Amino acid sequence: MNYDHRDHGPRRVGQVKEVTSLANPIIKDIKALANKKERDETHSFIAEGLKLVIDALDLGWTIKTLVYAKAAKGKAQVEQVALKTVSTGGLVLEVSEKVLSAITRRDNPQMVVGVFEQRYANLKDIRPELGQTYVALDRVRDPGNLGTIIRTADAAGASGVILIGETTDPFSLETVRATMGSVFAMPVIRASVADFVKWQKAAGVQVVATHLAGAVDYRTIDYRKKPVVLLMGNEQAGLPDELAKEATALARIPQQGRADSLNLAIATGIMLFEARRHLLTLDARA
């Protein structure tokens, strides 16, 4: 399967294709993006919701196909997004709610869905500057965790999320949903353990890793002196020694109570906001 709307014939600008059948080959191709293999082969993914689609286009992402429900037809923002899609060579589909439900695998789907081209930043191009914070995740497995971390990194003003080793797909439906649109704003970088270790040694960064052994209270670390990379371990296994030994500092979040561990996304959020405490003010967006 090759997800490319050009396979289905040329489209003139302004043309909208109406689709009501689940058997339509274009719909089948879009539905197939629920599978990682298809996303990888086509470098495509699905994002749901009008606001997300608008934000993505504003940030310069390439939209391949815009899908909207018949009920959304005529709405000014939907019309504008449709015009923008066809002007950049994308396909616009007007579909029934049944078709939208099949695409999103939801009973009450969003009225607008976009199929976008995946985008990864290159680790070699990342040159951290003072005041910047990156999150590095070792073999993160849960799409909800990854999506929440990308969203939290965006909210905290981080500069990127580095995925080390075999991780869950940042462009899966579940992950994209959990990012609440931040997948379009937050650079995502993939790296092997070896590439990450080589990069961090040359990048002039302070690597703060969460670890149980030999760790200090995360609040006692000076996060001001260099760009910071927060290195977080896998949900089950934590951080392997080969990565922990490369850290500038090993940190631990004090806990009190019966729970013996924190959810990865929560722990990352706590670390992020502490690392950026000196940079964040309530009027930062004003």
ZIDA-V467337 format. One record per residue. N is the residue number from 1. RES is the residue in three letters. SS is DSSP state (H for helix, E for strand, L for the rest). D_LAST is the distance of its C-alpha to the last C-alpha in Angstrom with 2 decimals. Layout:
# ZIDA-V467337
n=N res=RES ss=SS d_last=D_LAST
n=N res=RES ss=SS d_last=D_LAST
This chain:
# ZIDA-V467337
n=1 res=MET ss=L d_last=47.42
n=2 res=ASN ss=L d_last=45.30
n=3 res=TYR ss=L d_last=42.09
n=4 res=ASP ss=L d_last=41.88
n=5 res=HIS ss=H d_last=41.70
n=6 res=ARG ss=H d_last=43.87
n=7 res=ASP ss=H d_last=46.76
n=8 res=HIS ss=H d_last=46.84
n=9 res=GLY ss=L d_last=47.56
n=10 res=PRO ss=L d_last=45.69
n=11 res=ARG ss=L d_last=43.04
n=12 res=ARG ss=L d_last=42.56
n=13 res=VAL ss=L d_last=39.08
n=14 res=GLY ss=L d_last=38.32
n=15 res=GLN ss=L d_last=40.81
n=16 res=VAL ss=L d_last=39.92
n=17 res=LYS ss=E d_last=42.29
n=18 res=GLU ss=E d_last=43.10
n=19 res=VAL ss=E d_last=44.00
n=20 res=THR ss=L d_last=45.45
n=21 res=SER ss=L d_last=47.59
n=22 res=LEU ss=L d_last=46.63
n=23 res=ALA ss=L d_last=49.37
n=24 res=ASN ss=L d_last=47.58
n=25 res=PRO ss=H d_last=47.38
n=26 res=ILE ss=H d_last=43.75
n=27 res=ILE ss=H d_last=42.78
n=28 res=LYS ss=H d_last=44.92
n=29 res=ASP ss=H d_last=43.12
n=30 res=ILE ss=H d_last=39.68
n=31 res=LYS ss=H d_last=40.98
n=32 res=ALA ss=H d_last=42.36
n=33 res=LEU ss=H d_last=38.86
n=34 res=ALA ss=H d_last=38.87
n=35 res=ASN ss=L d_last=41.12
n=36 res=LYS ss=H d_last=39.81
n=37 res=LYS ss=H d_last=42.81
n=38 res=GLU ss=H d_last=41.95
n=39 res=ARG ss=H d_last=38.28
n=40 res=ASP ss=H d_last=39.40
n=41 res=GLU ss=H d_last=42.09
n=42 res=THR ss=H d_last=39.95
n=43 res=HIS ss=L d_last=36.63
n=44 res=SER ss=E d_last=35.11
n=45 res=PHE ss=E d_last=33.22
n=46 res=ILE ss=E d_last=32.13
n=47 res=ALA ss=E d_last=28.68
n=48 res=GLU ss=E d_last=28.57
n=49 res=GLY ss=L d_last=26.36
n=50 res=LEU ss=H d_last=25.08
n=51 res=LYS ss=H d_last=21.37
n=52 res=LEU ss=H d_last=22.39
n=53 res=VAL ss=H d_last=24.61
n=54 res=ILE ss=H d_last=22.06
n=55 res=ASP ss=H d_last=19.52
n=56 res=ALA ss=H d_last=22.46
n=57 res=LEU ss=H d_last=23.59
n=58 res=ASP ss=H d_last=20.22
n=59 res=LEU ss=L d_last=20.28
n=60 res=GLY ss=L d_last=23.83
n=61 res=TRP ss=L d_last=25.97
n=62 res=THR ss=L d_last=29.54
n=63 res=ILE ss=E d_last=30.60
n=64 res=LYS ss=E d_last=34.35
n=65 res=THR ss=E d_last=34.87
n=66 res=LEU ss=E d_last=32.97
n=67 res=VAL ss=E d_last=34.63
n=68 res=TYR ss=E d_last=33.95
n=69 res=ALA ss=E d_last=35.89
n=70 res=LYS ss=H d_last=38.06
n=71 res=ALA ss=H d_last=36.20
n=72 res=ALA ss=H d_last=33.01
n=73 res=LYS ss=L d_last=34.97
n=74 res=GLY ss=L d_last=33.87
n=75 res=LYS ss=L d_last=30.27
n=76 res=ALA ss=H d_last=28.15
n=77 res=GLN ss=H d_last=25.69
n=78 res=VAL ss=H d_last=28.73
n=79 res=GLU ss=H d_last=30.61
n=80 res=GLN ss=H d_last=27.84
n=81 res=VAL ss=H d_last=27.70
n=82 res=ALA ss=H d_last=31.51
n=83 res=LEU ss=H d_last=31.72
n=84 res=LYS ss=H d_last=29.38
n=85 res=THR ss=H d_last=31.53
n=86 res=VAL ss=H d_last=34.83
n=87 res=SER ss=H d_last=33.65
n=88 res=THR ss=L d_last=33.06
n=89 res=GLY ss=L d_last=36.40
n=90 res=GLY ss=L d_last=35.43
n=91 res=LEU ss=E d_last=37.45
n=92 res=VAL ss=E d_last=36.47
n=93 res=LEU ss=E d_last=38.30
n=94 res=GLU ss=E d_last=38.60
n=95 res=VAL ss=E d_last=40.01
n=96 res=SER ss=L d_last=41.29
n=97 res=GLU ss=H d_last=39.55
n=98 res=LYS ss=H d_last=42.42
n=99 res=VAL ss=H d_last=41.50
n=100 res=LEU ss=H d_last=37.80
n=101 res=SER ss=H d_last=38.88
n=102 res=ALA ss=H d_last=41.15
n=103 res=ILE ss=H d_last=38.48
n=104 res=THR ss=H d_last=35.87
n=105 res=ARG ss=L d_last=38.54
n=106 res=ARG ss=L d_last=37.01
n=107 res=ASP ss=L d_last=38.72
n=108 res=ASN ss=L d_last=35.65
n=109 res=PRO ss=L d_last=33.95
n=110 res=GLN ss=L d_last=30.72
n=111 res=MET ss=L d_last=31.57
n=112 res=VAL ss=E d_last=30.31
n=113 res=VAL ss=E d_last=31.06
n=114 res=GLY ss=E d_last=30.54
n=115 res=VAL ss=E d_last=32.75
n=116 res=PHE ss=E d_last=30.95
n=117 res=GLU ss=E d_last=32.20
n=118 res=GLN ss=L d_last=31.49
n=119 res=ARG ss=L d_last=29.59
n=120 res=TYR ss=L d_last=29.92
n=121 res=ALA ss=E d_last=28.69
n=122 res=ASN ss=L d_last=31.53
n=123 res=LEU ss=H d_last=31.69
n=124 res=LYS ss=H d_last=33.39
n=125 res=ASP ss=H d_last=30.39
n=126 res=ILE ss=L d_last=27.98
n=127 res=ARG ss=L d_last=27.64
n=128 res=PRO ss=L d_last=25.19
n=129 res=GLU ss=L d_last=23.38
n=130 res=LEU ss=L d_last=22.42
n=131 res=GLY ss=L d_last=19.24
n=132 res=GLN ss=L d_last=20.02
n=133 res=THR ss=E d_last=21.36
n=134 res=TYR ss=E d_last=23.78
n=135 res=VAL ss=E d_last=25.56
n=136 res=ALA ss=E d_last=29.29
n=137 res=LEU ss=E d_last=31.26
n=138 res=ASP ss=E d_last=35.03
n=139 res=ARG ss=L d_last=36.81
n=140 res=VAL ss=L d_last=34.32
n=141 res=ARG ss=L d_last=36.41
n=142 res=ASP ss=L d_last=34.55
n=143 res=PRO ss=H d_last=32.44
n=144 res=GLY ss=H d_last=30.44
n=145 res=ASN ss=H d_last=29.66
n=146 res=LEU ss=H d_last=28.71
n=147 res=GLY ss=H d_last=26.47
n=148 res=THR ss=H d_last=24.70
n=149 res=ILE ss=H d_last=24.33
n=150 res=ILE ss=H d_last=22.85
n=151 res=ARG ss=H d_last=20.28
n=152 res=THR ss=H d_last=19.58
n=153 res=ALA ss=H d_last=19.45
n=154 res=ASP ss=H d_last=16.81
n=155 res=ALA ss=H d_last=14.68
n=156 res=ALA ss=H d_last=15.32
n=157 res=GLY ss=L d_last=14.46
n=158 res=ALA ss=L d_last=18.18
n=159 res=SER ss=L d_last=19.76
n=160 res=GLY ss=E d_last=22.75
n=161 res=VAL ss=E d_last=25.43
n=162 res=ILE ss=E d_last=29.00
n=163 res=LEU ss=E d_last=31.85
n=164 res=ILE ss=E d_last=35.03
n=165 res=GLY ss=L d_last=38.42
n=166 res=GLU ss=L d_last=39.29
n=167 res=THR ss=L d_last=36.23
n=168 res=THR ss=L d_last=35.47
n=169 res=ASP ss=L d_last=34.27
n=170 res=PRO ss=L d_last=30.49
n=171 res=PHE ss=L d_last=31.31
n=172 res=SER ss=L d_last=33.44
n=173 res=LEU ss=H d_last=32.68
n=174 res=GLU ss=H d_last=32.01
n=175 res=THR ss=H d_last=29.65
n=176 res=VAL ss=H d_last=27.63
n=177 res=ARG ss=H d_last=27.40
n=178 res=ALA ss=H d_last=26.19
n=179 res=THR ss=H d_last=23.36
n=180 res=MET ss=L d_last=21.90
n=181 res=GLY ss=L d_last=21.07
n=182 res=SER ss=H d_last=19.79
n=183 res=VAL ss=H d_last=23.16
n=184 res=PHE ss=H d_last=21.92
n=185 res=ALA ss=L d_last=18.84
n=186 res=MET ss=L d_last=20.56
n=187 res=PRO ss=L d_last=23.49
n=188 res=VAL ss=E d_last=26.70
n=189 res=ILE ss=E d_last=29.59
n=190 res=ARG ss=E d_last=33.20
n=191 res=ALA ss=E d_last=35.50
n=192 res=SER ss=L d_last=38.88
n=193 res=VAL ss=H d_last=39.35
n=194 res=ALA ss=H d_last=41.14
n=195 res=ASP ss=H d_last=38.50
n=196 res=PHE ss=H d_last=35.70
n=197 res=VAL ss=H d_last=37.81
n=198 res=LYS ss=H d_last=38.66
n=199 res=TRP ss=H d_last=35.07
n=200 res=GLN ss=H d_last=33.61
n=201 res=LYS ss=H d_last=36.43
n=202 res=ALA ss=H d_last=35.61
n=203 res=ALA ss=L d_last=31.81
n=204 res=GLY ss=L d_last=31.43
n=205 res=VAL ss=E d_last=29.44
n=206 res=GLN ss=E d_last=29.74
n=207 res=VAL ss=E d_last=30.90
n=208 res=VAL ss=E d_last=30.39
n=209 res=ALA ss=E d_last=32.57
n=210 res=THR ss=E d_last=33.08
n=211 res=HIS ss=L d_last=36.80
n=212 res=LEU ss=L d_last=39.29
n=213 res=ALA ss=L d_last=41.69
n=214 res=GLY ss=L d_last=41.10
n=215 res=ALA ss=L d_last=37.45
n=216 res=VAL ss=E d_last=35.47
n=217 res=ASP ss=E d_last=32.85
n=218 res=TYR ss=H d_last=29.61
n=219 res=ARG ss=H d_last=27.80
n=220 res=THR ss=H d_last=30.13
n=221 res=ILE ss=L d_last=29.23
n=222 res=ASP ss=L d_last=27.34
n=223 res=TYR ss=L d_last=24.66
n=224 res=ARG ss=L d_last=23.49
n=225 res=LYS ss=L d_last=26.51
n=226 res=LYS ss=L d_last=26.43
n=227 res=PRO ss=E d_last=24.60
n=228 res=VAL ss=E d_last=25.21
n=229 res=VAL ss=E d_last=27.03
n=230 res=LEU ss=E d_last=27.34
n=231 res=LEU ss=E d_last=30.75
n=232 res=MET ss=E d_last=31.53
n=233 res=GLY ss=L d_last=35.03
n=234 res=ASN ss=E d_last=36.61
n=235 res=GLU ss=L d_last=36.55
n=236 res=GLN ss=L d_last=40.28
n=237 res=ALA ss=L d_last=41.41
n=238 res=GLY ss=E d_last=38.51
n=239 res=LEU ss=L d_last=38.26
n=240 res=PRO ss=L d_last=41.52
n=241 res=ASP ss=H d_last=43.01
n=242 res=GLU ss=H d_last=42.82
n=243 res=LEU ss=H d_last=39.02
n=244 res=ALA ss=H d_last=38.73
n=245 res=LYS ss=L d_last=40.92
n=246 res=GLU ss=L d_last=38.55
n=247 res=ALA ss=L d_last=35.63
n=248 res=THR ss=L d_last=34.58
n=249 res=ALA ss=E d_last=34.09
n=250 res=LEU ss=E d_last=35.08
n=251 res=ALA ss=E d_last=32.87
n=252 res=ARG ss=E d_last=33.59
n=253 res=ILE ss=L d_last=31.63
n=254 res=PRO ss=L d_last=33.74
n=255 res=GLN ss=L d_last=34.94
n=256 res=GLN ss=L d_last=36.95
n=257 res=GLY ss=L d_last=38.79
n=258 res=ARG ss=L d_last=41.12
n=259 res=ALA ss=L d_last=38.85
n=260 res=ASP ss=L d_last=39.68
n=261 res=SER ss=L d_last=36.79
n=262 res=LEU ss=L d_last=33.22
n=263 res=ASN ss=L d_last=32.13
n=264 res=LEU ss=H d_last=30.94
n=265 res=ALA ss=H d_last=27.54
n=266 res=ILE ss=H d_last=26.95
n=267 res=ALA ss=H d_last=28.21
n=268 res=THR ss=H d_last=26.04
n=269 res=GLY ss=H d_last=22.91
n=270 res=ILE ss=H d_last=23.99
n=271 res=MET ss=H d_last=24.69
n=272 res=LEU ss=H d_last=21.45
n=273 res=PHE ss=H d_last=19.21
n=274 res=GLU ss=H d_last=21.66
n=275 res=ALA ss=H d_last=21.81
n=276 res=ARG ss=L d_last=18.05
n=277 res=ARG ss=H d_last=17.69
n=278 res=HIS ss=H d_last=17.41
n=279 res=LEU ss=H d_last=14.54
n=280 res=LEU ss=L d_last=12.30
n=281 res=THR ss=L d_last=10.09
n=282 res=LEU ss=L d_last=8.57
n=283 res=ASP ss=L d_last=5.21
n=284 res=ALA ss=L d_last=5.64
n=285 res=ARG ss=L d_last=3.79
n=286 res=ALA ss=L d_last=0.00
